[in-house]
Amino acid sequence: MGNVIAIDGPAGAGKSTIARRLAERLRYTYIDTGAMYRSVALWALRQSVSLDDAYRLNQLAVAADFELLSQGQVMLNGEDVSEAIRTPEVSAAASKIAAVGGVRTALVSKQREIAEQRNVVMEGRDIGTVVFPEARIKIFLDADPEERVRRRAADQPDVAPGDLAAQISERDARDRQRVESPLVQAPDASYLNSTGLTEEEVVEEILRIVRSRISNGKEH
């Protein structure tokens, strides 16, 4: 297995942006695991599969053929779904199917396959605890609730801030309370609150953590 930098954290903490920039700096492959769950959710919605039908959702997750391109494009079964998976409807559906054990098992297997032959920066909610508990570098990226709402508002200007706050709160509760792979900080993960920091400052802080662990002999 290649080197893995695992970045976990709640919705709106900036994981995707930071992980992508970090991967560029290190020349690692960036893996957006959330995009994989969103893609399965999109497929389920298109097929009119009930989000309560664990069996069918599991089938879709197993059959899904993903390709995550360096430019940030997400390919599902040969189709570019990069924009289609970013709608509020797909986001809400992805949060629900992420709690389905069979879906998580299938996608975790695919995520491990991706990292088998390359160095990766992988972000999600259970990367350092479930997908790669042996990852050499683990970061739990967080931000204050108000900051997370502000960031989401920048990406979704048509949604009222109050609605965004409610969505994030609901997502947090679902992620932290689900039975399968809940969102928790791994015991050996470095906690980083990005509130008030620029993207570059966050990347530099993570690079400092990486260099520190390498120098201490924790990465081989």
VENURQUI-V696379 format. One record per pair of residues at least 24 apart in sequence whose ideal C-beta (glycine too) atoms are under 8 Angstrom apart, sorted by sequence separation. I is the first residue (numbers start at 1). GAP is how many residues later the second one is. D is the distance in Angstrom with one decimal. If there is no record, write none. Layout:
# VENURQUI-V696379
((I/GAP/D) (I/GAP/D))
This chain:
# VENURQUI-V696379
((40/24/5.7) (145/24/7.8) (3/25/7.4) (39/25/6.4) (104/26/7.9) (39/27/6.6) (98/27/7.7) (36/28/7.6) (36/30/5.8) (36/32/8.0) (35/33/6.8) (43/33/6.6) (42/34/7.1) (43/34/7.8) (39/35/6.3) (32/36/6.5) (38/36/7.9) (31/37/6.1) (39/37/4.4) (30/38/7.5) (29/39/8.0) (35/39/4.6) (42/39/5.9) (30/40/7.6) (32/40/7.9) (57/40/5.4) (29/41/7.6) (61/41/6.9) (30/42/7.8) (32/42/7.3) (39/42/5.8) (42/42/5.7) (51/42/5.9) (58/42/6.9) (61/42/4.4) (64/42/7.9) (42/43/5.2) (57/43/5.3) (41/44/7.5) (45/44/6.9) (58/44/3.2) (62/44/4.7) (66/44/6.4) (45/45/6.7) (51/45/4.8) (57/45/7.0) (58/45/5.9) (61/45/3.8) (140/45/4.2) (39/46/5.6) (51/46/6.1) (54/46/5.1) (57/46/5.3) (61/46/5.7) (64/46/7.8) (68/46/7.6) (140/46/7.1) (38/47/3.8) (54/47/7.6) (55/47/7.6) (58/47/8.0) (147/47/7.6) (38/48/7.5) (42/48/5.1) (45/48/5.8) (54/48/5.9) (58/48/6.4) (138/48/5.1) (147/48/4.5) (41/49/5.3) (44/49/6.7) (54/49/7.8) (140/49/4.5) (142/49/6.8) (144/49/7.2) (147/49/7.7) (35/50/6.2) (125/50/5.6) (138/50/6.0) (139/50/6.2) (140/50/7.1) (142/50/7.0) (143/50/6.3) (42/51/7.7) (130/51/4.7) (138/51/3.7) (139/51/5.5) (140/51/5.0) (141/51/5.5) (142/51/5.0) (143/51/4.9) (144/51/4.5) (20/52/6.7) (38/52/5.4) (41/52/3.8) (129/52/7.0) (138/52/6.8) (140/52/7.0) (142/52/7.1) (143/52/4.9) (38/53/6.8) (41/53/4.0) (44/53/6.6) (133/53/7.1) (139/53/5.9) (141/53/6.2) (40/54/7.5) (41/55/7.7) (126/55/3.9) (129/55/6.1) (38/56/4.4) (41/56/5.4) (125/56/7.3) (126/56/7.7) (37/57/4.5) (40/57/6.1) (126/57/7.0) (129/57/4.9) (125/58/4.5) (128/58/3.9) (34/60/7.1) (37/60/6.5) (128/60/7.8) (37/61/5.0) (128/61/5.2) (141/61/7.5) (40/63/6.4) (37/66/7.4) (40/67/7.3) (139/67/5.8) (88/68/7.3) (37/70/6.6) (139/70/6.9) (36/71/5.2) (88/71/7.1) (137/72/6.8) (137/73/5.5) (33/74/7.1) (36/74/7.0) (36/75/7.2) (92/75/7.7) (99/75/6.7) (95/76/5.4) (104/76/5.3) (137/76/6.0) (98/77/7.7) (104/77/5.6) (136/77/7.0) (33/78/5.8) (96/78/7.7) (101/78/7.7) (88/79/7.7) (95/79/5.6) (99/79/4.3) (101/79/4.6) (31/80/6.6) (95/80/7.5) (98/80/7.5) (99/80/7.5) (100/80/7.3) (99/81/6.0) (136/82/6.5) (137/82/6.9) (31/83/5.8) (136/83/4.4) (31/84/7.3) (136/84/7.5) (29/85/7.5) (29/89/5.0) (31/89/5.2) (33/89/6.2) (34/89/7.4) (28/90/7.7) (29/90/6.7) (30/90/7.4) (31/90/7.0) (33/90/6.6) (34/90/6.1) (28/91/4.5) (29/91/4.8) (30/91/5.3) (31/91/4.2) (32/91/6.5) (33/91/3.7) (27/92/7.9) (28/92/5.6) (29/92/7.4) (31/92/7.4) (26/93/7.3) (28/93/5.0) (33/94/6.8) (26/95/7.0) (23/97/7.6) (23/98/4.1) (33/98/7.4) (22/99/5.1) (20/101/7.9) (19/102/4.8) (19/103/7.4) (19/104/4.0) (18/105/7.8) (16/107/6.3) (15/108/4.2) (15/109/7.6) (4/111/5.6) (2/113/5.9) (1/114/6.0) (2/114/7.5) (7/114/6.7) (9/114/7.8) (1/115/5.8) (2/115/6.6) (4/115/7.6) (5/115/7.3) (7/115/7.2) (8/115/7.2) (10/115/7.7) (2/116/4.8) (3/116/4.4) (4/116/5.6) (5/116/4.6) (6/116/5.9) (7/116/4.1) (8/116/6.3) (9/116/7.5) (2/117/4.2) (3/117/7.6) (5/117/7.2) (6/117/7.7) (7/117/7.8) (8/117/5.6) (2/118/6.3) (4/118/6.3) (8/118/6.8) (8/119/5.4) (7/120/6.7) (8/120/5.3) (6/121/3.9) (8/121/7.2) (6/122/3.9) (4/123/8.0) (18/123/6.4) (6/125/7.3) (6/126/5.4) (15/126/5.5) (14/127/6.4) (4/128/4.8) (13/128/4.8) (6/129/4.1) (13/129/5.4) (14/129/6.5) (5/130/6.9) (8/130/7.5) (9/130/7.9) (13/130/4.8) (4/131/4.3) (5/131/7.5) (6/131/7.0) (7/131/8.0) (8/131/7.3) (9/131/5.8) (12/131/6.7) (4/132/6.5) (5/132/4.4) (6/132/4.8) (7/132/4.7) (8/132/5.4) (9/132/3.9) (10/132/6.6) (3/133/5.9) (4/133/7.5) (5/133/7.9) (6/133/7.0) (8/133/7.2) (9/133/5.5) (3/134/7.9) (5/134/7.2) (7/134/5.6) (12/135/7.8) (13/135/6.2) (12/136/3.1) (11/137/6.8) (12/137/6.8) (14/137/6.4) (10/138/7.1) (12/139/5.3) (12/140/4.9) (11/141/7.6) (12/156/5.6) (11/157/5.3) (10/158/7.7) (11/160/4.6) (10/161/7.6) (11/161/6.7) (10/162/5.4) (11/164/7.5) (10/165/6.7) (10/173/6.4) (9/174/7.9) (8/175/7.0) (18/176/7.4) (8/177/7.2) (8/178/7.2) (21/178/6.3) (25/178/6.4) (21/179/7.9) (6/180/7.7) (14/180/5.5) (8/181/7.0) (13/181/6.6) (18/181/6.5) (22/181/5.5) (26/181/8.0) (17/182/6.0) (21/182/5.1) (25/182/6.7) (6/183/7.6) (18/184/5.2) (22/184/5.8) (26/184/7.8) (14/185/7.3) (18/185/6.1) (22/185/7.4) (14/188/6.8) (18/188/7.1) (7/199/7.9) (5/201/7.8) (5/205/7.0) (3/216/6.8))
